[in-house]
């Protein structure tokens, strides 16, 4: 059975996305339409990324997720409803995206990204956007490494508190591993390095009213719907600039952290990534706070 939505009228791409014209040109819209974006993970941020980019007019995607929706996803995930509990996330959000644009070309990877399908997942891709769960580090690192090897721009947007921290890794510039320096580290140290590296400004920590909710050892952490939507907005904007080759793209070791609760936008800069002296101090404080060391 096809999951192509039924409609009372034929789909008209130009009309559907005509209200974007002005912020992009009529000549740029077909460029976006021709691009292919890969998104791994279709939960909190990944589902929002897909819907945002579909509404921007991008028409081709490689999507990967092996998980199913549960009640615990209701607070933040675009495809989480009473009616979708127990359903595969990749099927639900693909259906939602095709309800916007029935002509989408989707290569689906319902087993998620694995070492065996990683090459295929990035095949023909113009941009990779990270939507993997925070605690999925090995596959994430491998994906970013393969992007660097293939010259594919890659973005990660972390939903933190009521804001988002965004890092872009562009071809020929600092890589994911050079920035985070996870290789060879114990699991808990990798988690700390990823957490601290994502958000050197740590804007969200000031209003973490129940610190015990952050449990790195048992892989649990708090989340908000606002953060996921902010992630999609910022990452979608960076995607537009990368794909249309216009506008400044801030690349690692520089990043952006916007926090709506704190009313702050910070441009971060950590030369050397996690080996930066200031970053090493923040890591030491994080170990004491979250690991009791």
N, C-alpha and C positions, 0 to 999 in steps of 0.2 A: 504494500500500500504506500502511495506517495505521501510525503508530508508537505507537499506544496499546498498552501492555503487556498481556499476557494474565495473568489471575489466577484462582486457584481459587475466590475468593469476591468478591462485589460490593464495590466500594470504599465505605467508610463514612467520610466526612469527619470527623464528630464523634468517632468512635473513633480515627481516625488521629492526630488532634492533641489528644486528651483530656489527655495528660500535660503539656501546656502550661498547662492551667487551674490557677489558683493564682497564677501569675505574671501571667496575664491573666484576666479574668473571662469567664464564659460569655456575657455580653452583648457583650464586646469581640471574641470570636473571629469572629463574623459580619462585624464591621467590617473586620478584616484580610482576611477572605475576599473582600470586595467591592472591595478596592483594586487599582489597576493600577500596577505599577512598571516603569520603563524601565531597562534595563541595556545600555550600549554597551561591547562588548568582553567576550568570554567565555573568556578564557585564565586566567591565574593567579588574580587576584582576582575577575574577573567570573563565572567558573564557580562559585567558592565562594559568591559572593553569591547566585546563583540557587538553589543547593541549600539554603542556609541559610534564605532567605526562603520557599522552597517548604515546608520543614519547619516554618516558623513558621505556615503556613496561608494565606499569600497565594496567590491562585489565578489572577491575570491579569498577564501580562507583555508588554512590547514588548522584543524582543531583537534585537541587531545584532552581527554579526561576519562578516567575509569570509574569515577564515583557516582553515587546516587544521592538524591536530595533527601534530607532528613529534617525533622522539626527544629533541630539545633541550628539550621541554616536560615531560619525565618528572619532573624534580625538584620541580615545584610545581603543575602544573595538574590540576584535579579530573578532567577528562575524558581525560587523556593516559594511554593504555595501549598495549601492543603491538598489541592488537586494533583500536585506533582511529587508528593512524598513517595519515596521508593522508586521513582523513575530515574533513568540515567541522565546525568546533567547534560551530557553532550547532545542527547536527543531533544531535551526540553529547550535548551537555549538555541539550538539550531532551528527548531520549530518557531521560536519567538523571532529570531532574526529573519527567517523566511516569510514571516507574517508582515515584515517591513518591506523586504525585497524578495519576491518569489523566484527571482532569477539568480540568486546566489549560487556560486560554485564552491561547494564545501567538500574538502577531503577530510573525512572523519577518521580519527584514531581512538576508537572506544576502549582500547586497552591502555590508554595513556601513552606517554612517551617512555620508551624503553631503549636500552643500548642497541637492541636489534632493529628498531624502526626509526631511529633518530635521523639517519640520512634521508629517509623518505619524508619524514615530517618537515624537514627544512628544504626539501626539493622545490625549486622554482619560487622561493620566497624572497620578497623584497624587504621585509621587516619582521623581526621576532619581538613579541611582547610577552613578558613573563607574567603568568597568572597562577603559578604553582603555589601550593600551600607553603607558608613560611618555613616549615620544618623539613621540606623536601630539598635537601642540599646537594646530594650527589648528582642526580639527574640535572638539576638546575646548573651546576658548575659545568657539566659535560656539554649541555646545550649552548651555554655562553661561549665555551671554548670552541665548539664547532662553528658557531656564528663568526667568531673572530677569524678562524681558519678560512672560512668561505667568503669573508668580506660582507657579512650581513649585519646591518645595524640592529642593535638589540636594546630594549628598554625594560627596566623593572620599576614598578611603582608600588610602594609599600603603604598599606592603609594603617596609619598609626594614630590612635586616639580619635580625634576629629579633624584629621588632616592627612596629608600625603607627602612622602619623601620619594623623589624620582631621580633615578640615575640612568644615563644613556651611555652605552658603550658603542663607539663608532669605529668603523674599519680604520686600521692603522694607528689608532690611539690606545690609551691604557685599556688593558683587558680586565675582565671580571676577576680573574685570579690575581693579577698584579694589584688590583685594588683591595680585594677582601682577604687574600692570602689564607685560604682555607686548607690547602693541600698539606697533608701530613699531620694535621692537628686532631686532637681528640674531639669526639662528637660535640660535647658541651662547649668546648672552646670554639668550634666552628659556628655553633649557634650564636654565641656571644659576638663573634667577629662579624657575622652577617647582620645581626641586629644593630650593632654600633656603627658598622660601615654604612648601612642604609641611611641612617639619620644622625650624622655627627652633631647637628644642632640640638638634638634631644628635646625639641620643643614640647612634645607630648608628656614628658615625665612630670612636668609641673602640676598636672591635674590628675595624675593617676591616684585616685582616692582609695583604691583597695589593691595595694601592690601584690598581695598574695594571689591575685587572679593571674599574674604572670608566672607561669610554671614551666620553665624551659625543660626541666627534667622529664616531666610527664606530657610535654608537647601540648600545652593549653595556653591560651591567651585571650584577652577581651577584644571586642571589635565593635564597630558602629557602622550603620548604613551610610552615614555622611562621608566617612573616610573612603569607602569603596567608590562612591560617585565622584568624589574629588579626584581620586586616582585616575578614573576613566577620563575625566575632563582634561587633566594635565597630560596624561600619556597620549590621549587622542590628539592634543594640540602638537605635541612633539612628533607624533606620527605624521601629521599633516606636513609639518616643516621638513621632515626627512624625505618623505615621498615626493613632495613638490620641489625640493631643493631650494627652499627660500626661508628666510628667517633664521635667527641664531639658535643653534641647538647646543645647550650646555652639556658637555660630555665629561665623564669621569677623568680626572679626580674631582671635577666640579659637579655639584648637584643642586637640586631645588628641594626645599622643605617648606610647605605652606600649612599653617595650622589655623583653622577657622575659629577654634576656641580661644586661642591666644591672640588672634588678630595679627598674625605675623607671617611674613614671607622672608625666608633666609636663603641666600645663595651660599652654599657650603663649598669649601675648598680644602682638600686634604692631599697635598702632594705626597706621594709615597703610599697613599691609602692607609691601611691599618698599621703600617710601620711608622707613620707620622708621630712625632713625640706627643702631640696633643691627643691623638687618637689612642696611643698606648696608655695615657693617663685615664682616658674615659673607659678603656677596656678594664683597667685595674679597678676602677670604681664599680663597674658593672659586675665584675667577678665577686666583689665584696657584697654587693646588694642582692644579686640573684643566685649566686653559687655559694655564698657563705665563706668565701676565701679571702 
